[in-house]
Amino acid sequence: MRHALVFVIRVYQKATAFKPRTCRFEPSCSEYAAQAILKYGPVKGLLLAAWRLLRCNPWNPGGHDPVI
C-alpha cells in the first residue's frame, strides 16, 4: 500500500515538474508526504502529510521542515 501511494505522489511530481516551485517548505509538501509514508506507513504518513498541508498558508513562514 505504501509504495502505491508513493507511486501516485511521484506521478503527481512528474506531471507538475514544469510548473514553478511555490512551496514555502523544504522539502516540498509532496516530497514530505512521500518520505512520511515510506518512514511511518500509510496511516501515520498521510496524517503527517495532512498536517503539513494545513500549515501551508500565508501566515506560516515555512522553512526547513524535514520528516523526523
PDBQT receptor file of N, H, CA, C and O in Angstrom, charges set to zero:
ATOM      1  N   MET A   1       0.823  -1.195   0.000  1.00  0.00    +0.000 N 
ATOM      2  CA  MET A   1       0.000   0.000   0.000  1.00  0.00    +0.000 C 
ATOM      3  C   MET A   1       0.870   1.264   0.000  1.00  0.00    +0.000 C 
ATOM      4  O   MET A   1       0.598   2.216  -0.731  1.00  0.00    +0.000 OA
ATOM      5  N   ARG A   2       1.918   1.257   0.830  1.00  0.00    +0.000 N 
ATOM      6  H   ARG A   2       2.139   0.483   1.424  1.00  0.00    +0.000 HD
ATOM      7  CA  ARG A   2       2.745   2.466   0.921  1.00  0.00    +0.000 C 
ATOM      8  C   ARG A   2       3.421   2.784  -0.405  1.00  0.00    +0.000 C 
ATOM      9  O   ARG A   2       3.551   3.952  -0.772  1.00  0.00    +0.000 OA
ATOM     10  N   HIS A   3       3.851   1.756  -1.122  1.00  0.00    +0.000 N 
ATOM     11  H   HIS A   3       3.746   0.807  -0.824  1.00  0.00    +0.000 HD
ATOM     12  CA  HIS A   3       4.519   2.004  -2.402  1.00  0.00    +0.000 C 
ATOM     13  C   HIS A   3       3.540   2.495  -3.465  1.00  0.00    +0.000 C 
ATOM     14  O   HIS A   3       3.914   3.268  -4.347  1.00  0.00    +0.000 OA
ATOM     15  N   ALA A   4       2.300   2.054  -3.383  1.00  0.00    +0.000 N 
ATOM     16  H   ALA A   4       1.995   1.427  -2.666  1.00  0.00    +0.000 HD
ATOM     17  CA  ALA A   4       1.281   2.543  -4.320  1.00  0.00    +0.000 C 
ATOM     18  C   ALA A   4       1.011   4.028  -4.079  1.00  0.00    +0.000 C 
ATOM     19  O   ALA A   4       0.871   4.796  -5.031  1.00  0.00    +0.000 OA
ATOM     20  N   LEU A   5       0.937   4.430  -2.817  1.00  0.00    +0.000 N 
ATOM     21  H   LEU A   5       1.051   3.806  -2.044  1.00  0.00    +0.000 HD
ATOM     22  CA  LEU A   5       0.719   5.845  -2.501  1.00  0.00    +0.000 C 
ATOM     23  C   LEU A   5       1.900   6.697  -2.955  1.00  0.00    +0.000 C 
ATOM     24  O   LEU A   5       1.717   7.778  -3.515  1.00  0.00    +0.000 OA
ATOM     25  N   VAL A   6       3.103   6.206  -2.711  1.00  0.00    +0.000 N 
ATOM     26  H   VAL A   6       3.252   5.328  -2.256  1.00  0.00    +0.000 HD
ATOM     27  CA  VAL A   6       4.295   6.949  -3.127  1.00  0.00    +0.000 C 
ATOM     28  C   VAL A   6       4.353   7.030  -4.652  1.00  0.00    +0.000 C 
ATOM     29  O   VAL A   6       4.781   8.046  -5.199  1.00  0.00    +0.000 OA
ATOM     30  N   PHE A   7       3.929   5.974  -5.342  1.00  0.00    +0.000 N 
ATOM     31  H   PHE A   7       3.581   5.148  -4.898  1.00  0.00    +0.000 HD
ATOM     32  CA  PHE A   7       3.884   5.998  -6.804  1.00  0.00    +0.000 C 
ATOM     33  C   PHE A   7       2.959   7.112  -7.296  1.00  0.00    +0.000 C 
ATOM     34  O   PHE A   7       3.302   7.838  -8.229  1.00  0.00    +0.000 OA
ATOM     35  N   VAL A   8       1.794   7.247  -6.676  1.00  0.00    +0.000 N 
ATOM     36  H   VAL A   8       1.515   6.657  -5.919  1.00  0.00    +0.000 HD
ATOM     37  CA  VAL A   8       0.849   8.303  -7.058  1.00  0.00    +0.000 C 
ATOM     38  C   VAL A   8       1.474   9.679  -6.831  1.00  0.00    +0.000 C 
ATOM     39  O   VAL A   8       1.310  10.579  -7.655  1.00  0.00    +0.000 OA
ATOM     40  N   ILE A   9       2.183   9.841  -5.725  1.00  0.00    +0.000 N 
ATOM     41  H   ILE A   9       2.315   9.110  -5.056  1.00  0.00    +0.000 HD
ATOM     42  CA  ILE A   9       2.846  11.120  -5.437  1.00  0.00    +0.000 C 
ATOM     43  C   ILE A   9       3.917  11.406  -6.483  1.00  0.00    +0.000 C 
ATOM     44  O   ILE A   9       4.037  12.536  -6.956  1.00  0.00    +0.000 OA
ATOM     45  N   ARG A  10       4.694  10.390  -6.846  1.00  0.00    +0.000 N 
ATOM     46  H   ARG A  10       4.596   9.472  -6.462  1.00  0.00    +0.000 HD
ATOM     47  CA  ARG A  10       5.754  10.577  -7.853  1.00  0.00    +0.000 C 
ATOM     48  C   ARG A  10       5.161  10.953  -9.216  1.00  0.00    +0.000 C 
ATOM     49  O   ARG A  10       5.729  11.779  -9.931  1.00  0.00    +0.000 OA
ATOM     50  N   VAL A  11       4.026  10.351  -9.576  1.00  0.00    +0.000 N 
ATOM     51  H   VAL A  11       3.566   9.680  -8.995  1.00  0.00    +0.000 HD
ATOM     52  CA  VAL A  11       3.359  10.711 -10.833  1.00  0.00    +0.000 C 
ATOM     53  C   VAL A  11       2.931  12.172 -10.775  1.00  0.00    +0.000 C 
ATOM     54  O   VAL A  11       3.109  12.912 -11.743  1.00  0.00    +0.000 OA
ATOM     55  N   TYR A  12       2.370  12.586  -9.649  1.00  0.00    +0.000 N 
ATOM     56  H   TYR A  12       2.225  11.984  -8.863  1.00  0.00    +0.000 HD
ATOM     57  CA  TYR A  12       1.979  13.994  -9.473  1.00  0.00    +0.000 C 
ATOM     58  C   TYR A  12       3.196  14.906  -9.617  1.00  0.00    +0.000 C 
ATOM     59  O   TYR A  12       3.122  15.938 -10.286  1.00  0.00    +0.000 OA
ATOM     60  N   GLN A  13       4.312  14.533  -8.995  1.00  0.00    +0.000 N 
ATOM     61  H   GLN A  13       4.372  13.695  -8.452  1.00  0.00    +0.000 HD
ATOM     62  CA  GLN A  13       5.520  15.353  -9.079  1.00  0.00    +0.000 C 
ATOM     63  C   GLN A  13       6.014  15.465 -10.519  1.00  0.00    +0.000 C 
ATOM     64  O   GLN A  13       6.424  16.543 -10.948  1.00  0.00    +0.000 OA
ATOM     65  N   LYS A  14       5.979  14.374 -11.260  1.00  0.00    +0.000 N 
ATOM     66  H   LYS A  14       5.645  13.498 -10.912  1.00  0.00    +0.000 HD
ATOM     67  CA  LYS A  14       6.413  14.412 -12.666  1.00  0.00    +0.000 C 
ATOM     68  C   LYS A  14       5.459  15.252 -13.509  1.00  0.00    +0.000 C 
ATOM     69  O   LYS A  14       5.890  15.984 -14.399  1.00  0.00    +0.000 OA
ATOM     70  N   ALA A  15       4.164  15.143 -13.225  1.00  0.00    +0.000 N 
ATOM     71  H   ALA A  15       3.815  14.548 -12.502  1.00  0.00    +0.000 HD
ATOM     72  CA  ALA A  15       3.165  15.877 -14.010  1.00  0.00    +0.000 C 
ATOM     73  C   ALA A  15       3.242  17.377 -13.771  1.00  0.00    +0.000 C 
ATOM     74  O   ALA A  15       2.882  18.160 -14.649  1.00  0.00    +0.000 OA
ATOM     75  N   THR A  16       3.703  17.786 -12.602  1.00  0.00    +0.000 N 
ATOM     76  H   THR A  16       3.996  17.150 -11.888  1.00  0.00    +0.000 HD
ATOM     77  CA  THR A  16       3.765  19.214 -12.276  1.00  0.00    +0.000 C 
ATOM     78  C   THR A  16       5.192  19.752 -12.277  1.00  0.00    +0.000 C 
ATOM     79  O   THR A  16       5.434  20.854 -11.784  1.00  0.00    +0.000 OA
ATOM     80  N   ALA A  17       6.131  18.998 -12.818  1.00  0.00    +0.000 N 
ATOM     81  H   ALA A  17       5.935  18.103 -13.218  1.00  0.00    +0.000 HD
ATOM     82  CA  ALA A  17       7.539  19.410 -12.809  1.00  0.00    +0.000 C 
ATOM     83  C   ALA A  17       7.781  20.672 -13.628  1.00  0.00    +0.000 C 
ATOM     84  O   ALA A  17       8.736  21.401 -13.359  1.00  0.00    +0.000 OA
ATOM     85  N   PHE A  18       6.942  20.945 -14.617  1.00  0.00    +0.000 N 
ATOM     86  H   PHE A  18       6.166  20.353 -14.836  1.00  0.00    +0.000 HD
ATOM     87  CA  PHE A  18       7.127  22.118 -15.473  1.00  0.00    +0.000 C 
ATOM     88  C   PHE A  18       6.641  23.406 -14.814  1.00  0.00    +0.000 C 
ATOM     89  O   PHE A  18       6.974  24.496 -15.280  1.00  0.00    +0.000 OA
ATOM     90  N   LYS A  19       5.869  23.303 -13.752  1.00  0.00    +0.000 N 
ATOM     91  H   LYS A  19       5.598  22.418 -13.373  1.00  0.00    +0.000 HD
ATOM     92  CA  LYS A  19       5.359  24.494 -13.067  1.00  0.00    +0.000 C 
ATOM     93  C   LYS A  19       6.436  25.082 -12.157  1.00  0.00    +0.000 C 
ATOM     94  O   LYS A  19       7.286  24.345 -11.658  1.00  0.00    +0.000 OA
ATOM     95  N   PRO A  20       6.415  26.386 -11.936  1.00  0.00    +0.000 N 
ATOM     96  CA  PRO A  20       7.376  26.968 -10.997  1.00  0.00    +0.000 C 
ATOM     97  C   PRO A  20       7.090  26.498  -9.573  1.00  0.00    +0.000 C 
ATOM     98  O   PRO A  20       5.938  26.319  -9.179  1.00  0.00    +0.000 OA
ATOM     99  N   ARG A  21       8.145  26.305  -8.828  1.00  0.00    +0.000 N 
ATOM    100  H   ARG A  21       9.081  26.450  -9.148  1.00  0.00    +0.000 HD
ATOM    101  CA  ARG A  21       8.020  25.832  -7.446  1.00  0.00    +0.000 C 
ATOM    102  C   ARG A  21       7.451  26.945  -6.570  1.00  0.00    +0.000 C 
ATOM    103  O   ARG A  21       7.975  28.059  -6.561  1.00  0.00    +0.000 OA
ATOM    104  N   THR A  22       6.385  26.647  -5.836  1.00  0.00    +0.000 N 
ATOM    105  H   THR A  22       5.959  25.742  -5.843  1.00  0.00    +0.000 HD
ATOM    106  CA  THR A  22       5.758  27.649  -4.978  1.00  0.00    +0.000 C 
ATOM    107  C   THR A  22       5.662  27.204  -3.527  1.00  0.00    +0.000 C 
ATOM    108  O   THR A  22       5.154  27.951  -2.691  1.00  0.00    +0.000 OA
ATOM    109  N   CYS A  23       6.136  26.013  -3.210  1.00  0.00    +0.000 N 
ATOM    110  H   CYS A  23       6.549  25.407  -3.889  1.00  0.00    +0.000 HD
ATOM    111  CA  CYS A  23       6.030  25.505  -1.841  1.00  0.00    +0.000 C 
ATOM    112  C   CYS A  23       6.916  26.331  -0.916  1.00  0.00    +0.000 C 
ATOM    113  O   CYS A  23       8.074  26.603  -1.232  1.00  0.00    +0.000 OA
ATOM    114  N   ARG A  24       6.369  26.725   0.219  1.00  0.00    +0.000 N 
ATOM    115  H   ARG A  24       5.428  26.504   0.477  1.00  0.00    +0.000 HD
ATOM    116  CA  ARG A  24       7.116  27.537   1.172  1.00  0.00    +0.000 C 
ATOM    117  C   ARG A  24       7.978  26.696   2.109  1.00  0.00    +0.000 C 
ATOM    118  O   ARG A  24       8.725  27.237   2.925  1.00  0.00    +0.000 OA
ATOM    119  N   PHE A  25       7.876  25.385   1.993  1.00  0.00    +0.000 N 
ATOM    120  H   PHE A  25       7.269  24.946   1.331  1.00  0.00    +0.000 HD
ATOM    121  CA  PHE A  25       8.643  24.481   2.848  1.00  0.00    +0.000 C 
ATOM    122  C   PHE A  25       9.736  23.775   2.056  1.00  0.00    +0.000 C 
ATOM    123  O   PHE A  25       9.673  23.685   0.830  1.00  0.00    +0.000 OA
ATOM    124  N   GLU A  26      10.726  23.282   2.767  1.00  0.00    +0.000 N 
ATOM    125  H   GLU A  26      10.777  23.355   3.763  1.00  0.00    +0.000 HD
ATOM    126  CA  GLU A  26      11.771  22.433   2.203  1.00  0.00    +0.000 C 
ATOM    127  C   GLU A  26      11.857  21.201   3.090  1.00  0.00    +0.000 C 
ATOM    128  O   GLU A  26      12.135  21.371   4.278  1.00  0.00    +0.000 OA
ATOM    129  N   PRO A  27      11.650  20.006   2.632  1.00  0.00    +0.000 N 
ATOM    130  CA  PRO A  27      11.303  19.605   1.283  1.00  0.00    +0.000 C 
ATOM    131  C   PRO A  27       9.875  20.009   0.925  1.00  0.00    +0.000 C 
ATOM    132  O   PRO A  27       9.091  20.393   1.793  1.00  0.00    +0.000 OA
ATOM    133  N   SER A  28       9.551  19.917  -0.354  1.00  0.00    +0.000 N 
ATOM    134  H   SER A  28      10.187  19.605  -1.059  1.00  0.00    +0.000 HD
ATOM    135  CA  SER A  28       8.204  20.289  -0.807  1.00  0.00    +0.000 C 
ATOM    136  C   SER A  28       7.167  19.408  -0.110  1.00  0.00    +0.000 C 
ATOM    137  O   SER A  28       7.499  18.348   0.422  1.00  0.00    +0.000 OA
ATOM    138  N   CYS A  29       5.933  19.848  -0.117  1.00  0.00    +0.000 N 
ATOM    139  H   CYS A  29       5.664  20.709  -0.549  1.00  0.00    +0.000 HD
ATOM    140  CA  CYS A  29       4.872  19.106   0.566  1.00  0.00    +0.000 C 
ATOM    141  C   CYS A  29       4.689  17.705  -0.017  1.00  0.00    +0.000 C 
ATOM    142  O   CYS A  29       4.443  16.755   0.726  1.00  0.00    +0.000 OA
ATOM    143  N   SER A  30       4.806  17.570  -1.331  1.00  0.00    +0.000 N 
ATOM    144  H   SER A  30       5.005  18.342  -1.934  1.00  0.00    +0.000 HD
ATOM    145  CA  SER A  30       4.649  16.239  -1.926  1.00  0.00    +0.000 C 
ATOM    146  C   SER A  30       5.825  15.333  -1.565  1.00  0.00    +0.000 C 
ATOM    147  O   SER A  30       5.632  14.143  -1.316  1.00  0.00    +0.000 OA
ATOM    148  N   GLU A  31       7.032  15.877  -1.534  1.00  0.00    +0.000 N 
ATOM    149  H   GLU A  31       7.189  16.844  -1.736  1.00  0.00    +0.000 HD
ATOM    150  CA  GLU A  31       8.192  15.079  -1.138  1.00  0.00    +0.000 C 
ATOM    151  C   GLU A  31       8.104  14.707   0.335  1.00  0.00    +0.000 C 
ATOM    152  O   GLU A  31       8.456  13.590   0.714  1.00  0.00    +0.000 OA
ATOM    153  N   TYR A  32       7.639  15.629   1.167  1.00  0.00    +0.000 N 
ATOM    154  H   TYR A  32       7.353  16.536   0.859  1.00  0.00    +0.000 HD
ATOM    155  CA  TYR A  32       7.426  15.361   2.588  1.00  0.00    +0.000 C 
ATOM    156  C   TYR A  32       6.436  14.207   2.756  1.00  0.00    +0.000 C 
ATOM    157  O   TYR A  32       6.665  13.303   3.560  1.00  0.00    +0.000 OA
ATOM    158  N   ALA A  33       5.337  14.239   1.997  1.00  0.00    +0.000 N 
ATOM    159  H   ALA A  33       5.152  14.973   1.343  1.00  0.00    +0.000 HD
ATOM    160  CA  ALA A  33       4.329  13.181   2.079  1.00  0.00    +0.000 C 
ATOM    161  C   ALA A  33       4.929  11.833   1.701  1.00  0.00    +0.000 C 
ATOM    162  O   ALA A  33       4.695  10.839   2.389  1.00  0.00    +0.000 OA
ATOM    163  N   ALA A  34       5.696  11.785   0.621  1.00  0.00    +0.000 N 
ATOM    164  H   ALA A  34       5.886  12.592   0.062  1.00  0.00    +0.000 HD
ATOM    165  CA  ALA A  34       6.315  10.529   0.192  1.00  0.00    +0.000 C 
ATOM    166  C   ALA A  34       7.271  10.004   1.260  1.00  0.00    +0.000 C 
ATOM    167  O   ALA A  34       7.259   8.812   1.565  1.00  0.00    +0.000 OA
ATOM    168  N   GLN A  35       8.093  10.873   1.827  1.00  0.00    +0.000 N 
ATOM    169  H   GLN A  35       8.103  11.841   1.579  1.00  0.00    +0.000 HD
ATOM    170  CA  GLN A  35       9.034  10.460   2.866  1.00  0.00    +0.000 C 
ATOM    171  C   GLN A  35       8.309   9.977   4.117  1.00  0.00    +0.000 C 
ATOM    172  O   GLN A  35       8.705   8.978   4.718  1.00  0.00    +0.000 OA
ATOM    173  N   ALA A  36       7.250  10.679   4.513  1.00  0.00    +0.000 N 
ATOM    174  H   ALA A  36       6.928  11.491   4.025  1.00  0.00    +0.000 HD
ATOM    175  CA  ALA A  36       6.494  10.298   5.707  1.00  0.00    +0.000 C 
ATOM    176  C   ALA A  36       5.810   8.947   5.520  1.00  0.00    +0.000 C 
ATOM    177  O   ALA A  36       5.789   8.132   6.442  1.00  0.00    +0.000 OA
ATOM    178  N   ILE A  37       5.255   8.705   4.343  1.00  0.00    +0.000 N 
ATOM    179  H   ILE A  37       5.272   9.367   3.594  1.00  0.00    +0.000 HD
ATOM    180  CA  ILE A  37       4.593   7.426   4.076  1.00  0.00    +0.000 C 
ATOM    181  C   ILE A  37       5.604   6.289   4.092  1.00  0.00    +0.000 C 
ATOM    182  O   ILE A  37       5.331   5.227   4.652  1.00  0.00    +0.000 OA
ATOM    183  N   LEU A  38       6.767   6.497   3.487  1.00  0.00    +0.000 N 
ATOM    184  H   LEU A  38       6.990   7.360   3.033  1.00  0.00    +0.000 HD
ATOM    185  CA  LEU A  38       7.794   5.453   3.483  1.00  0.00    +0.000 C 
ATOM    186  C   LEU A  38       8.334   5.193   4.886  1.00  0.00    +0.000 C 
ATOM    187  O   LEU A  38       8.626   4.047   5.230  1.00  0.00    +0.000 OA
ATOM    188  N   LYS A  39       8.468   6.224   5.687  1.00  0.00    +0.000 N 
ATOM    189  H   LYS A  39       8.231   7.154   5.407  1.00  0.00    +0.000 HD
ATOM    190  CA  LYS A  39       9.048   6.068   7.022  1.00  0.00    +0.000 C 
ATOM    191  C   LYS A  39       8.050   5.526   8.038  1.00  0.00    +0.000 C 
ATOM    192  O   LYS A  39       8.397   4.661   8.842  1.00  0.00    +0.000 OA
ATOM    193  N   TYR A  40       6.807   6.026   8.013  1.00  0.00    +0.000 N 
ATOM    194  H   TYR A  40       6.525   6.729   7.360  1.00  0.00    +0.000 HD
ATOM    195  CA  TYR A  40       5.841   5.705   9.058  1.00  0.00    +0.000 C 
ATOM    196  C   TYR A  40       4.674   4.838   8.607  1.00  0.00    +0.000 C 
ATOM    197  O   TYR A  40       3.847   4.447   9.431  1.00  0.00    +0.000 OA
ATOM    198  N   GLY A  41       4.589   4.532   7.321  1.00  0.00    +0.000 N 
ATOM    199  H   GLY A  41       5.261   4.849   6.652  1.00  0.00    +0.000 HD
ATOM    200  CA  GLY A  41       3.464   3.750   6.831  1.00  0.00    +0.000 C 
ATOM    201  C   GLY A  41       2.345   4.657   6.348  1.00  0.00    +0.000 C 
ATOM    202  O   GLY A  41       2.394   5.872   6.540  1.00  0.00    +0.000 OA
ATOM    203  N   PRO A  42       1.330   4.058   5.717  1.00  0.00    +0.000 N 
ATOM    204  CA  PRO A  42       0.293   4.866   5.077  1.00  0.00    +0.000 C 
ATOM    205  C   PRO A  42      -0.559   5.693   6.038  1.00  0.00    +0.000 C 
ATOM    206  O   PRO A  42      -0.875   6.843   5.734  1.00  0.00    +0.000 OA
ATOM    207  N   VAL A  43      -0.933   5.144   7.178  1.00  0.00    +0.000 N 
ATOM    208  H   VAL A  43      -0.676   4.210   7.426  1.00  0.00    +0.000 HD
ATOM    209  CA  VAL A  43      -1.853   5.865   8.069  1.00  0.00    +0.000 C 
ATOM    210  C   VAL A  43      -1.173   7.077   8.692  1.00  0.00    +0.000 C 
ATOM    211  O   VAL A  43      -1.629   8.207   8.515  1.00  0.00    +0.000 OA
ATOM    212  N   LYS A  44      -0.085   6.846   9.421  1.00  0.00    +0.000 N 
ATOM    213  H   LYS A  44       0.285   5.928   9.565  1.00  0.00    +0.000 HD
ATOM    214  CA  LYS A  44       0.601   7.964  10.071  1.00  0.00    +0.000 C 
ATOM    215  C   LYS A  44       1.224   8.898   9.035  1.00  0.00    +0.000 C 
ATOM    216  O   LYS A  44       1.242  10.113   9.229  1.00  0.00    +0.000 OA
ATOM    217  N   GLY A  45       1.729   8.343   7.947  1.00  0.00    +0.000 N 
ATOM    218  H   GLY A  45       1.715   7.355   7.790  1.00  0.00    +0.000 HD
ATOM    219  CA  GLY A  45       2.316   9.168   6.896  1.00  0.00    +0.000 C 
ATOM    220  C   GLY A  45       1.317  10.132   6.284  1.00  0.00    +0.000 C 
ATOM    221  O   GLY A  45       1.634  11.300   6.059  1.00  0.00    +0.000 OA
ATOM    222  N   LEU A  46       0.104   9.646   6.013  1.00  0.00    +0.000 N 
ATOM    223  H   LEU A  46      -0.154   8.698   6.197  1.00  0.00    +0.000 HD
ATOM    224  CA  LEU A  46      -0.932  10.524   5.457  1.00  0.00    +0.000 C 
ATOM    225  C   LEU A  46      -1.390  11.566   6.472  1.00  0.00    +0.000 C 
ATOM    226  O   LEU A  46      -1.699  12.698   6.103  1.00  0.00    +0.000 OA
ATOM    227  N   LEU A  47      -1.434  11.189   7.746  1.00  0.00    +0.000 N 
ATOM    228  H   LEU A  47      -1.182  10.269   8.046  1.00  0.00    +0.000 HD
ATOM    229  CA  LEU A  47      -1.793  12.169   8.784  1.00  0.00    +0.000 C 
ATOM    230  C   LEU A  47      -0.736  13.270   8.882  1.00  0.00    +0.000 C 
ATOM    231  O   LEU A  47      -1.073  14.448   8.999  1.00  0.00    +0.000 OA
ATOM    232  N   LEU A  48       0.532  12.887   8.835  1.00  0.00    +0.000 N 
ATOM    233  H   LEU A  48       0.806  11.930   8.740  1.00  0.00    +0.000 HD
ATOM    234  CA  LEU A  48       1.605  13.885   8.858  1.00  0.00    +0.000 C 
ATOM    235  C   LEU A  48       1.541  14.783   7.623  1.00  0.00    +0.000 C 
ATOM    236  O   LEU A  48       1.745  15.993   7.719  1.00  0.00    +0.000 OA
ATOM    237  N   ALA A  49       1.258  14.191   6.474  1.00  0.00    +0.000 N 
ATOM    238  H   ALA A  49       1.092  13.208   6.396  1.00  0.00    +0.000 HD
ATOM    239  CA  ALA A  49       1.147  14.976   5.239  1.00  0.00    +0.000 C 
ATOM    240  C   ALA A  49      -0.032  15.939   5.315  1.00  0.00    +0.000 C 
ATOM    241  O   ALA A  49       0.071  17.083   4.872  1.00  0.00    +0.000 OA
ATOM    242  N   ALA A  50      -1.150  15.484   5.874  1.00  0.00    +0.000 N 
ATOM    243  H   ALA A  50      -1.234  14.555   6.234  1.00  0.00    +0.000 HD
ATOM    244  CA  ALA A  50      -2.324  16.359   6.016  1.00  0.00    +0.000 C 
ATOM    245  C   ALA A  50      -2.012  17.516   6.954  1.00  0.00    +0.000 C 
ATOM    246  O   ALA A  50      -2.402  18.652   6.685  1.00  0.00    +0.000 OA
ATOM    247  N   TRP A  51      -1.312  17.241   8.054  1.00  0.00    +0.000 N 
ATOM    248  H   TRP A  51      -0.996  16.318   8.272  1.00  0.00    +0.000 HD
ATOM    249  CA  TRP A  51      -0.933  18.306   8.992  1.00  0.00    +0.000 C 
ATOM    250  C   TRP A  51      -0.011  19.314   8.311  1.00  0.00    +0.000 C 
ATOM    251  O   TRP A  51      -0.121  20.519   8.536  1.00  0.00    +0.000 OA
ATOM    252  N   ARG A  52       0.889  18.816   7.486  1.00  0.00    +0.000 N 
ATOM    253  H   ARG A  52       0.979  17.837   7.303  1.00  0.00    +0.000 HD
ATOM    254  CA  ARG A  52       1.797  19.697   6.749  1.00  0.00    +0.000 C 
ATOM    255  C   ARG A  52       1.015  20.599   5.795  1.00  0.00    +0.000 C 
ATOM    256  O   ARG A  52       1.291  21.796   5.706  1.00  0.00    +0.000 OA
ATOM    257  N   LEU A  53       0.042  20.030   5.083  1.00  0.00    +0.000 N 
ATOM    258  H   LEU A  53      -0.182  19.058   5.156  1.00  0.00    +0.000 HD
ATOM    259  CA  LEU A  53      -0.768  20.824   4.155  1.00  0.00    +0.000 C 
ATOM    260  C   LEU A  53      -1.590  21.878   4.888  1.00  0.00    +0.000 C 
ATOM    261  O   LEU A  53      -1.801  22.972   4.364  1.00  0.00    +0.000 OA
ATOM    262  N   LEU A  54      -2.053  21.562   6.085  1.00  0.00    +0.000 N 
ATOM    263  H   LEU A  54      -1.881  20.673   6.511  1.00  0.00    +0.000 HD
ATOM    264  CA  LEU A  54      -2.804  22.546   6.872  1.00  0.00    +0.000 C 
ATOM    265  C   LEU A  54      -1.918  23.719   7.293  1.00  0.00    +0.000 C 
ATOM    266  O   LEU A  54      -2.396  24.842   7.452  1.00  0.00    +0.000 OA
ATOM    267  N   ARG A  55      -0.627  23.447   7.470  1.00  0.00    +0.000 N 
ATOM    268  H   ARG A  55      -0.239  22.535   7.341  1.00  0.00    +0.000 HD
ATOM    269  CA  ARG A  55       0.298  24.517   7.852  1.00  0.00    +0.000 C 
ATOM    270  C   ARG A  55       0.767  25.344   6.666  1.00  0.00    +0.000 C 
ATOM    271  O   ARG A  55       1.414  26.374   6.854  1.00  0.00    +0.000 OA
ATOM    272  N   CYS A  56       0.458  24.918   5.464  1.00  0.00    +0.000 N 
ATOM    273  H   CYS A  56      -0.068  24.081   5.312  1.00  0.00    +0.000 HD
ATOM    274  CA  CYS A  56       0.881  25.645   4.268  1.00  0.00    +0.000 C 
ATOM    275  C   CYS A  56      -0.124  26.757   3.980  1.00  0.00    +0.000 C 
ATOM    276  O   CYS A  56      -1.111  26.556   3.273  1.00  0.00    +0.000 OA
ATOM    277  N   ASN A  57       0.147  27.918   4.536  1.00  0.00    +0.000 N 
ATOM    278  H   ASN A  57       0.949  28.081   5.110  1.00  0.00    +0.000 HD
ATOM    279  CA  ASN A  57      -0.746  29.063   4.365  1.00  0.00    +0.000 C 
ATOM    280  C   ASN A  57       0.076  30.346   4.437  1.00  0.00    +0.000 C 
ATOM    281  O   ASN A  57       1.245  30.303   4.820  1.00  0.00    +0.000 OA
ATOM    282  N   PRO A  58      -0.505  31.473   4.082  1.00  0.00    +0.000 N 
ATOM    283  CA  PRO A  58       0.248  32.735   4.049  1.00  0.00    +0.000 C 
ATOM    284  C   PRO A  58       0.771  33.191   5.416  1.00  0.00    +0.000 C 
ATOM    285  O   PRO A  58       1.693  34.005   5.478  1.00  0.00    +0.000 OA
ATOM    286  N   TRP A  59       0.201  32.683   6.505  1.00  0.00    +0.000 N 
ATOM    287  H   TRP A  59      -0.548  32.022   6.455  1.00  0.00    +0.000 HD
ATOM    288  CA  TRP A  59       0.609  33.133   7.835  1.00  0.00    +0.000 C 
ATOM    289  C   TRP A  59       1.726  32.288   8.423  1.00  0.00    +0.000 C 
ATOM    290  O   TRP A  59       2.229  32.595   9.504  1.00  0.00    +0.000 OA
ATOM    291  N   ASN A  60       2.119  31.233   7.732  1.00  0.00    +0.000 N 
ATOM    292  H   ASN A  60       1.711  30.983   6.854  1.00  0.00    +0.000 HD
ATOM    293  CA  ASN A  60       3.211  30.384   8.189  1.00  0.00    +0.000 C 
ATOM    294  C   ASN A  60       4.447  30.721   7.368  1.00  0.00    +0.000 C 
ATOM    295  O   ASN A  60       4.379  30.737   6.139  1.00  0.00    +0.000 OA
ATOM    296  N   PRO A  61       5.576  30.991   8.020  1.00  0.00    +0.000 N 
ATOM    297  CA  PRO A  61       6.768  31.383   7.267  1.00  0.00    +0.000 C 
ATOM    298  C   PRO A  61       7.401  30.241   6.468  1.00  0.00    +0.000 C 
ATOM    299  O   PRO A  61       8.202  30.496   5.569  1.00  0.00    +0.000 OA
ATOM    300  N   GLY A  62       7.055  28.989   6.780  1.00  0.00    +0.000 N 
ATOM    301  H   GLY A  62       6.404  28.782   7.510  1.00  0.00    +0.000 HD
ATOM    302  CA  GLY A  62       7.659  27.869   6.060  1.00  0.00    +0.000 C 
ATOM    303  C   GLY A  62       9.062  27.606   6.551  1.00  0.00    +0.000 C 
ATOM    304  O   GLY A  62       9.347  27.757   7.739  1.00  0.00    +0.000 OA
ATOM    305  N   GLY A  63       9.944  27.213   5.645  1.00  0.00    +0.000 N 
ATOM    306  H   GLY A  63       9.712  27.091   4.680  1.00  0.00    +0.000 HD
ATOM    307  CA  GLY A  63      11.328  26.938   6.000  1.00  0.00    +0.000 C 
ATOM    308  C   GLY A  63      11.633  25.449   5.940  1.00  0.00    +0.000 C 
ATOM    309  O   GLY A  63      10.901  24.669   5.332  1.00  0.00    +0.000 OA
ATOM    310  N   HIS A  64      12.741  25.073   6.590  1.00  0.00    +0.000 N 
ATOM    311  H   HIS A  64      13.336  25.706   7.084  1.00  0.00    +0.000 HD
ATOM    312  CA  HIS A  64      13.178  23.677   6.584  1.00  0.00    +0.000 C 
ATOM    313  C   HIS A  64      12.338  22.892   7.582  1.00  0.00    +0.000 C 
ATOM    314  O   HIS A  64      12.307  23.227   8.766  1.00  0.00    +0.000 OA
ATOM    315  N   ASP A  65      11.655  21.849   7.113  1.00  0.00    +0.000 N 
ATOM    316  H   ASP A  65      11.679  21.577   6.151  1.00  0.00    +0.000 HD
ATOM    317  CA  ASP A  65      10.761  21.049   7.950  1.00  0.00    +0.000 C 
ATOM    318  C   ASP A  65      10.850  19.595   7.508  1.00  0.00    +0.000 C 
ATOM    319  O   ASP A  65       9.967  19.114   6.798  1.00  0.00    +0.000 OA
ATOM    320  N   PRO A  66      11.908  18.882   7.919  1.00  0.00    +0.000 N 
ATOM    321  CA  PRO A  66      12.082  17.500   7.467  1.00  0.00    +0.000 C 
ATOM    322  C   PRO A  66      11.164  16.531   8.210  1.00  0.00    +0.000 C 
ATOM    323  O   PRO A  66      10.623  16.855   9.267  1.00  0.00    +0.000 OA
ATOM    324  N   VAL A  67      10.999  15.349   7.645  1.00  0.00    +0.000 N 
ATOM    325  H   VAL A  67      11.438  15.085   6.786  1.00  0.00    +0.000 HD
ATOM    326  CA  VAL A  67      10.288  14.271   8.332  1.00  0.00    +0.000 C 
ATOM    327  C   VAL A  67      11.223  13.759   9.414  1.00  0.00    +0.000 C 
ATOM    328  O   VAL A  67      12.357  13.373   9.129  1.00  0.00    +0.000 OA
ATOM    329  N   ILE A  68      10.761  13.753  10.632  1.00  0.00    +0.000 N 
ATOM    330  H   ILE A  68       9.840  14.066  10.864  1.00  0.00    +0.000 HD
ATOM    331  CA  ILE A  68      11.620  13.317  11.751  1.00  0.00    +0.000 C 
ATOM    332  C   ILE A  68      11.308  11.890  12.125  1.00  0.00    +0.000 C 
ATOM    333  O   ILE A  68      11.922  11.343  13.040  1.00  0.00    +0.000 OA
TER     334      ILE A  68
